[in-house]
């Protein structure tokens, strides 16, 4: 009886990809197994309006203005409160818009980083599987093992992406805080104007 040759990890991955294409409900209708342009229905126009409007925003200039305008240096007379109230609503909206744009940028970055690291992840998994096939490794390969091997094989790339992710997340947190502060400022001035 002839022994069957074991497939290497690359052959197994290729077979899995072919099976996914064949078993996908859209098989034969689209060359890709995924809907790469999902519809948001009636929400699409609104999303486009909001994000397209924001694309023209000078984010650095707007951020500087929001930071600078947080403090009111004048005495809070009724006239100052009324004048500031008119402007603070616009600034609260601008702060929230910056936060939303930062969230969009962060999610885009996460997607792009995942795509760019996919090949590194595959190489790390292949390396670990080769060790397992050679008997150098007995336990199951975990995501943590793949991540560690990726860091061993591509230390500079992994470090750079992780650093960018940390910095981007902290910037988004800062902008969220800024938006919350402007929202509170708006509420506070409205309360003072009505008192």
Phi and psi in degrees as GROMACS dihedral restraints (atoms count N, CA, C in turn):
[ dihedral_restraints ]
;  ai    aj    ak    al  type     phi  dphi    fc
    3     4     5     6     1   -78.4    20    10
    4     5     6     7     1   140.3    20    10
    6     7     8     9     1   -85.0    20    10
    7     8     9    10     1   141.8    20    10
    9    10    11    12     1   -82.5    20    10
   10    11    12    13     1   137.1    20    10
   12    13    14    15     1   -72.5    20    10
   13    14    15    16     1   136.0    20    10
   15    16    17    18     1   -74.3    20    10
   16    17    18    19     1   136.1    20    10
   18    19    20    21     1   -79.0    20    10
   19    20    21    22     1   143.7    20    10
   21    22    23    24     1   -79.2    20    10
   22    23    24    25     1   165.9    20    10
   24    25    26    27     1   -57.3    20    10
   25    26    27    28     1   -35.2    20    10
   27    28    29    30     1   -66.0    20    10
   28    29    30    31     1   -40.5    20    10
   30    31    32    33     1   -65.8    20    10
   31    32    33    34     1   -40.2    20    10
   33    34    35    36     1   -63.6    20    10
   34    35    36    37     1   -41.7    20    10
   36    37    38    39     1   -64.4    20    10
   37    38    39    40     1   -41.9    20    10
   39    40    41    42     1   -63.7    20    10
   40    41    42    43     1   -42.0    20    10
   42    43    44    45     1   -61.6    20    10
   43    44    45    46     1   -42.8    20    10
   45    46    47    48     1   -63.0    20    10
   46    47    48    49     1   -39.5    20    10
   48    49    50    51     1   -65.2    20    10
   49    50    51    52     1   -41.9    20    10
   51    52    53    54     1   -64.1    20    10
   52    53    54    55     1   -43.7    20    10
   54    55    56    57     1   -61.0    20    10
   55    56    57    58     1   -40.2    20    10
   57    58    59    60     1   -62.7    20    10
   58    59    60    61     1   -39.2    20    10
   60    61    62    63     1   -66.7    20    10
   61    62    63    64     1   -41.6    20    10
   63    64    65    66     1   -69.9    20    10
   64    65    66    67     1   -40.6    20    10
   66    67    68    69     1   -83.5    20    10
   67    68    69    70     1   -11.9    20    10
   69    70    71    72     1   -67.7    20    10
   70    71    72    73     1   138.5    20    10
   72    73    74    75     1   -60.7    20    10
   73    74    75    76     1   -23.0    20    10
   75    76    77    78     1   -92.9    20    10
   76    77    78    79     1     6.1    20    10
   78    79    80    81     1   -52.6    20    10
   79    80    81    82     1   133.0    20    10
   81    82    83    84     1    87.7    20    10
   82    83    84    85     1   -17.6    20    10
   84    85    86    87     1   -94.1    20    10
   85    86    87    88     1   -26.8    20    10
   87    88    89    90     1  -145.5    20    10
   88    89    90    91     1   138.8    20    10
   90    91    92    93     1   -66.9    20    10
   91    92    93    94     1   -18.3    20    10
   93    94    95    96     1  -107.9    20    10
   94    95    96    97     1   146.4    20    10
   96    97    98    99     1   -79.9    20    10
   97    98    99   100     1    -0.2    20    10
   99   100   101   102     1  -122.5    20    10
  100   101   102   103     1   152.1    20    10
  102   103   104   105     1   -81.4    20    10
  103   104   105   106     1   101.7    20    10
  105   106   107   108     1   -84.0    20    10
  106   107   108   109     1    -3.1    20    10
  108   109   110   111     1  -137.9    20    10
  109   110   111   112     1    68.8    20    10
  111   112   113   114     1   -66.9    20    10
  112   113   114   115     1   147.3    20    10
  114   115   116   117     1   -89.3    20    10
  115   116   117   118     1   146.3    20    10
  117   118   119   120     1  -107.3    20    10
  118   119   120   121     1    14.7    20    10
  120   121   122   123     1    63.5    20    10
  121   122   123   124     1  -138.8    20    10
  123   124   125   126     1   -66.5    20    10
  124   125   126   127     1   -17.5    20    10
  126   127   128   129     1   -73.5    20    10
  127   128   129   130     1   -19.7    20    10
  129   130   131   132     1   -55.3    20    10
  130   131   132   133     1   -45.7    20    10
  132   133   134   135     1   -64.3    20    10
  133   134   135   136     1   -40.5    20    10
  135   136   137   138     1   -64.9    20    10
  136   137   138   139     1   -44.4    20    10
  138   139   140   141     1   -59.3    20    10
  139   140   141   142     1   -45.9    20    10
  141   142   143   144     1   -61.7    20    10
  142   143   144   145     1   -43.2    20    10
  144   145   146   147     1   -60.7    20    10
  145   146   147   148     1   -49.3    20    10
  147   148   149   150     1   -65.8    20    10
  148   149   150   151     1   -48.1    20    10
  150   151   152   153     1   -74.2    20    10
  151   152   153   154     1   -35.3    20    10
  153   154   155   156     1   -66.3    20    10
  154   155   156   157     1   -40.1    20    10
  156   157   158   159     1   -60.3    20    10
  157   158   159   160     1   -40.9    20    10
  159   160   161   162     1   -74.2    20    10
  160   161   162   163     1   -22.7    20    10
  162   163   164   165     1   -61.3    20    10
  163   164   165   166     1   -28.5    20    10
  165   166   167   168     1   -85.5    20    10
  166   167   168   169     1     2.2    20    10
  168   169   170   171     1   -78.2    20    10
  169   170   171   172     1   134.3    20    10
  171   172   173   174     1   -83.6    20    10
  172   173   174   175     1    95.5    20    10
  174   175   176   177     1   -65.1    20    10
  175   176   177   178     1   -36.2    20    10
  177   178   179   180     1   -65.0    20    10
  178   179   180   181     1   -46.5    20    10
  180   181   182   183     1   -64.1    20    10
  181   182   183   184     1   -43.6    20    10
  183   184   185   186     1   -64.9    20    10
  184   185   186   187     1   -41.2    20    10
  186   187   188   189     1   -61.8    20    10
  187   188   189   190     1   -45.0    20    10
  189   190   191   192     1   -60.8    20    10
  190   191   192   193     1   -42.2    20    10
  192   193   194   195     1   -63.8    20    10
  193   194   195   196     1   -42.8    20    10
  195   196   197   198     1   -63.1    20    10
  196   197   198   199     1   -41.6    20    10
  198   199   200   201     1   -65.7    20    10
  199   200   201   202     1   -45.1    20    10
  201   202   203   204     1   -65.6    20    10
  202   203   204   205     1   -38.0    20    10
  204   205   206   207     1   -84.0    20    10
  205   206   207   208     1    -2.0    20    10
  207   208   209   210     1   -60.6    20    10
  208   209   210   211     1   -33.9    20    10
  210   211   212   213     1   -99.0    20    10
  211   212   213   214     1   139.6    20    10
  213   214   215   216     1  -103.4    20    10
  214   215   216   217     1   116.8    20    10
  216   217   218   219     1   -88.2    20    10
  217   218   219   220     1   -12.4    20    10
  219   220   221   222     1   -89.0    20    10
  220   221   222   223     1   161.2    20    10
  222   223   224   225     1   -66.4    20    10
  223   224   225   226     1   142.9    20    10
  225   226   227   228     1   -83.7    20    10
  226   227   228   229     1    72.3    20    10
  228   229   230   231     1   -79.6    20    10
  229   230   231   232     1   163.3    20    10
  231   232   233   234     1   -56.4    20    10
  232   233   234   235     1   -35.0    20    10
  234   235   236   237     1   -67.8    20    10
  235   236   237   238     1   -43.2    20    10
  237   238   239   240     1   -64.7    20    10
  238   239   240   241     1   -43.2    20    10
  240   241   242   243     1   -60.7    20    10
  241   242   243   244     1   -45.4    20    10
  243   244   245   246     1   -63.3    20    10
  244   245   246   247     1   -44.7    20    10
  246   247   248   249     1   -63.8    20    10
  247   248   249   250     1   -45.9    20    10
  249   250   251   252     1   -65.6    20    10
  250   251   252   253     1   -36.1    20    10
  252   253   254   255     1   -59.6    20    10
  253   254   255   256     1   -40.5    20    10
  255   256   257   258     1   -62.4    20    10
  256   257   258   259     1   -38.8    20    10
  258   259   260   261     1   -83.1    20    10
  259   260   261   262     1   -31.9    20    10
  261   262   263   264     1   -67.5    20    10
  262   263   264   265     1   -31.9    20    10
  264   265   266   267     1   -64.5    20    10
  265   266   267   268     1   -40.8    20    10
  267   268   269   270     1   -64.1    20    10
  268   269   270   271     1   -41.6    20    10
  270   271   272   273     1   -69.9    20    10
  271   272   273   274     1   -34.8    20    10
  273   274   275   276     1   -64.0    20    10
  274   275   276   277     1   -41.5    20    10
  276   277   278   279     1   -64.0    20    10
  277   278   279   280     1   -43.1    20    10
  279   280   281   282     1   -63.0    20    10
  280   281   282   283     1   -40.1    20    10
  282   283   284   285     1   -64.8    20    10
  283   284   285   286     1   -42.0    20    10
  285   286   287   288     1   -67.4    20    10
  286   287   288   289     1   -39.0    20    10
  288   289   290   291     1   -61.5    20    10
  289   290   291   292     1   -42.1    20    10
  291   292   293   294     1   -60.8    20    10
  292   293   294   295     1   -41.9    20    10
  294   295   296   297     1   -61.3    20    10
  295   296   297   298     1   -45.5    20    10
  297   298   299   300     1   -62.5    20    10
  298   299   300   301     1   -43.7    20    10
  300   301   302   303     1   -61.9    20    10
  301   302   303   304     1   -39.3    20    10
  303   304   305   306     1   -65.7    20    10
  304   305   306   307     1   -39.3    20    10
  306   307   308   309     1   -62.3    20    10
  307   308   309   310     1   -42.9    20    10
  309   310   311   312     1   -61.5    20    10
  310   311   312   313     1   -46.4    20    10
  312   313   314   315     1   -62.2    20    10
  313   314   315   316     1   -40.4    20    10
  315   316   317   318     1   -64.8    20    10
  316   317   318   319     1   -44.1    20    10
  318   319   320   321     1   -66.3    20    10
  319   320   321   322     1   -37.2    20    10
  321   322   323   324     1   -63.2    20    10
  322   323   324   325     1   -43.0    20    10
  324   325   326   327     1   -61.4    20    10
  325   326   327   328     1   -45.3    20    10
  327   328   329   330     1   -58.2    20    10
  328   329   330   331     1   -42.0    20    10
  330   331   332   333     1   -64.4    20    10
  331   332   333   334     1   -48.5    20    10
  333   334   335   336     1   -63.2    20    10
  334   335   336   337     1   -40.2    20    10
  336   337   338   339     1   -63.8    20    10
  337   338   339   340     1   -41.2    20    10
  339   340   341   342     1   -61.6    20    10
  340   341   342   343     1   -40.8    20    10
  342   343   344   345     1   -66.0    20    10
  343   344   345   346     1   -45.8    20    10
  345   346   347   348     1   -69.4    20    10
  346   347   348   349     1   -26.6    20    10
  348   349   350   351     1   -89.8    20    10
  349   350   351   352     1    -6.4    20    10
  351   352   353   354     1   -59.8    20    10
  352   353   354   355     1   -43.5    20    10
  354   355   356   357     1   -65.2    20    10
  355   356   357   358     1   -39.3    20    10
  357   358   359   360     1   -64.8    20    10
  358   359   360   361     1   -40.4    20    10
  360   361   362   363     1   -64.4    20    10
  361   362   363   364     1   -41.6    20    10
  363   364   365   366     1   -61.9    20    10
  364   365   366   367     1   -45.9    20    10
  366   367   368   369     1   -62.1    20    10
  367   368   369   370     1   -39.5    20    10
  369   370   371   372     1   -64.4    20    10
  370   371   372   373     1   -42.9    20    10
  372   373   374   375     1   -65.4    20    10
  373   374   375   376     1   -40.9    20    10
  375   376   377   378     1   -62.7    20    10
  376   377   378   379     1   -42.4    20    10
  378   379   380   381     1   -61.4    20    10
  379   380   381   382     1   -44.7    20    10
  381   382   383   384     1   -66.9    20    10
  382   383   384   385     1   -40.6    20    10
  384   385   386   387     1   -64.9    20    10
  385   386   387   388     1   -37.3    20    10
  387   388   389   390     1   -61.5    20    10
  388   389   390   391     1   -42.4    20    10
  390   391   392   393     1   -62.8    20    10
  391   392   393   394     1   -40.6    20    10
  393   394   395   396     1   -66.1    20    10
  394   395   396   397     1   -43.3    20    10
  396   397   398   399     1   -63.9    20    10
  397   398   399   400     1   -33.0    20    10
  399   400   401   402     1   -81.5    20    10
  400   401   402   403     1    -2.7    20    10
  402   403   404   405     1    85.1    20    10
  403   404   405   406     1     6.2    20    10
  405   406   407   408     1   -79.6    20    10
  406   407   408   409     1   -12.7    20    10
  408   409   410   411     1  -139.2    20    10
  409   410   411   412     1   133.0    20    10
  411   412   413   414     1  -112.2    20    10
  412   413   414   415     1   -26.6    20    10
  414   415   416   417     1   -82.0    20    10
  415   416   417   418     1   164.0    20    10
  417   418   419   420     1   -66.2    20    10
  418   419   420   421     1   148.8    20    10
  420   421   422   423     1   -83.6    20    10
  421   422   423   424     1   124.1    20    10
  423   424   425   426     1  -104.9    20    10
  424   425   426   427     1   168.3    20    10
  426   427   428   429     1   -60.4    20    10
  427   428   429   430     1   -37.2    20    10
  429   430   431   432     1   -63.6    20    10
  430   431   432   433     1   -38.5    20    10
  432   433   434   435     1   -62.9    20    10
  433   434   435   436     1   -44.0    20    10
  435   436   437   438     1   -64.0    20    10
  436   437   438   439     1   -42.7    20    10
  438   439   440   441     1   -63.1    20    10
  439   440   441   442     1   -41.8    20    10
  441   442   443   444     1   -65.5    20    10
  442   443   444   445     1   -43.5    20    10
  444   445   446   447     1   -65.3    20    10
  445   446   447   448     1   -37.3    20    10
  447   448   449   450     1   -59.1    20    10
  448   449   450   451     1   -42.9    20    10
  450   451   452   453     1   -66.8    20    10
  451   452   453   454     1   -32.2    20    10
  453   454   455   456     1   -71.5    20    10
  454   455   456   457     1   -41.6    20    10
  456   457   458   459     1   -77.5    20    10
  457   458   459   460     1   -34.9    20    10
  459   460   461   462     1  -132.6    20    10
  460   461   462   463     1    60.8    20    10
  462   463   464   465     1   -61.3    20    10
  463   464   465   466     1   -41.9    20    10
  465   466   467   468     1   -66.5    20    10
  466   467   468   469     1   -43.2    20    10
  468   469   470   471     1   -66.9    20    10
  469   470   471   472     1   -44.7    20    10
  471   472   473   474     1   -63.8    20    10
  472   473   474   475     1   -43.9    20    10
  474   475   476   477     1   -62.1    20    10
  475   476   477   478     1   -43.7    20    10
  477   478   479   480     1   -63.4    20    10
  478   479   480   481     1   -44.8    20    10
  480   481   482   483     1   -66.3    20    10
  481   482   483   484     1   -43.9    20    10
  483   484   485   486     1   -61.9    20    10
  484   485   486   487     1   -40.9    20    10
  486   487   488   489     1   -63.1    20    10
  487   488   489   490     1   -44.5    20    10
  489   490   491   492     1   -63.3    20    10
  490   491   492   493     1   -39.4    20    10
  492   493   494   495     1   -62.9    20    10
  493   494   495   496     1   -45.7    20    10
  495   496   497   498     1   -61.5    20    10
  496   497   498   499     1   -48.6    20    10
  498   499   500   501     1   -62.7    20    10
  499   500   501   502     1   -41.5    20    10
  501   502   503   504     1   -65.9    20    10
  502   503   504   505     1   -43.2    20    10
  504   505   506   507     1   -63.3    20    10
  505   506   507   508     1   -40.9    20    10
  507   508   509   510     1   -67.1    20    10
  508   509   510   511     1   -37.6    20    10
  510   511   512   513     1   -63.9    20    10
  511   512   513   514     1   -41.3    20    10
  513   514   515   516     1   -63.9    20    10
  514   515   516   517     1   -42.4    20    10
  516   517   518   519     1   -59.4    20    10
  517   518   519   520     1   -42.5    20    10
  519   520   521   522     1   -62.4    20    10
  520   521   522   523     1   -43.6    20    10
  522   523   524   525     1   -68.9    20    10
  523   524   525   526     1   -33.3    20    10
  525   526   527   528     1   -63.5    20    10
  526   527   528   529     1   -44.1    20    10
  528   529   530   531     1   -61.7    20    10
  529   530   531   532     1   -42.3    20    10
  531   532   533   534     1   -61.6    20    10
  532   533   534   535     1   -43.9    20    10
  534   535   536   537     1   -62.8    20    10
  535   536   537   538     1   -41.5    20    10
  537   538   539   540     1   -64.6    20    10
  538   539   540   541     1   -39.3    20    10
  540   541   542   543     1   -64.0    20    10
  541   542   543   544     1   -41.4    20    10
  543   544   545   546     1   -68.9    20    10
  544   545   546   547     1   -35.6    20    10
  546   547   548   549     1   -63.9    20    10
  547   548   549   550     1   -42.3    20    10
  549   550   551   552     1   -64.5    20    10
  550   551   552   553     1   -39.9    20    10
  552   553   554   555     1   -59.8    20    10
  553   554   555   556     1   -44.2    20    10
  555   556   557   558     1   -60.8    20    10
  556   557   558   559     1   -46.3    20    10
  558   559   560   561     1   -63.2    20    10
  559   560   561   562     1   -43.1    20    10
  561   562   563   564     1   -63.5    20    10
  562   563   564   565     1   -47.5    20    10
  564   565   566   567     1   -65.4    20    10
  565   566   567   568     1   -35.6    20    10
  567   568   569   570     1   -63.1    20    10
  568   569   570   571     1   -42.1    20    10
  570   571   572   573     1   -63.1    20    10
  571   572   573   574     1   -43.7    20    10
  573   574   575   576     1   -67.2    20    10
  574   575   576   577     1   -38.2    20    10
  576   577   578   579     1   -68.0    20    10
  577   578   579   580     1   -32.4    20    10
  579   580   581   582     1   -83.0    20    10
  580   581   582   583     1   -14.8    20    10
